[in-house]
């Protein structure tokens, strides 16, 4: 299922999740919404890119 784990992507996702939790903890609603939308966009773009690369390899 997981061919390779990309360390950079994993670090970015962990960092954004930590920042999101801290923003929620410190009641920074606008910052939390911005981080959440950025995280979703990053993950969505990453999945699309990974699927395209996998199709090109075949």
C-alpha positions as CSV (number, residue, x, y, z in Angstrom):
1,X,0.0,0.0,0.0
2,X,2.7,2.5,0.9
3,X,5.5,2.2,-1.6
4,X,7.7,5.0,-0.2
5,X,7.2,7.4,2.6
6,X,8.2,10.9,1.6
7,X,10.0,12.4,4.6
8,X,9.5,16.0,3.5
9,X,5.8,15.6,3.0
10,X,5.4,13.9,6.3
11,X,7.3,16.7,8.1
12,X,5.1,19.3,6.4
13,X,1.9,17.5,7.4
14,X,3.0,17.0,11.0
15,X,4.1,20.6,11.3
16,X,0.8,21.9,9.9
17,X,-1.2,19.7,12.2
18,X,0.8,20.8,15.2
19,X,0.3,24.5,14.2
20,X,-3.5,23.8,13.7
21,X,-3.8,22.3,17.2
22,X,-1.9,25.2,18.8
23,X,-4.0,27.7,16.9
24,X,-7.2,26.0,18.2
25,X,-5.7,25.8,21.7
26,X,-4.9,29.5,21.7
27,X,-8.4,30.4,20.3
28,X,-7.0,31.9,17.0
29,X,-10.0,31.0,14.9
30,X,-8.9,32.8,11.7
31,X,-5.4,31.3,11.8
32,X,-6.9,27.8,12.5
33,X,-9.1,28.1,9.4
34,X,-6.2,29.2,7.2
35,X,-4.0,26.4,8.4
36,X,-6.8,23.8,8.0
37,X,-7.5,25.0,4.4
38,X,-3.8,25.0,3.6
39,X,-3.4,21.5,5.0
40,X,-6.3,20.2,3.0
41,X,-5.0,21.8,-0.2
42,X,-1.5,20.5,0.4
43,X,-2.7,16.9,1.0
44,X,-5.1,17.1,-2.0
45,X,-2.3,18.4,-4.3
46,X,0.0,15.8,-3.0
47,X,-2.4,12.9,-3.7
48,X,-3.1,14.2,-7.2
49,X,0.7,14.5,-7.9
50,X,1.4,11.1,-6.5
51,X,-1.3,9.5,-8.6
52,X,0.0,11.2,-11.8
53,X,3.5,10.0,-11.1
54,X,2.3,6.5,-10.6
55,X,0.4,6.5,-13.9
56,X,3.5,7.8,-15.7
57,X,5.7,5.0,-14.3
58,X,3.4,2.3,-15.7
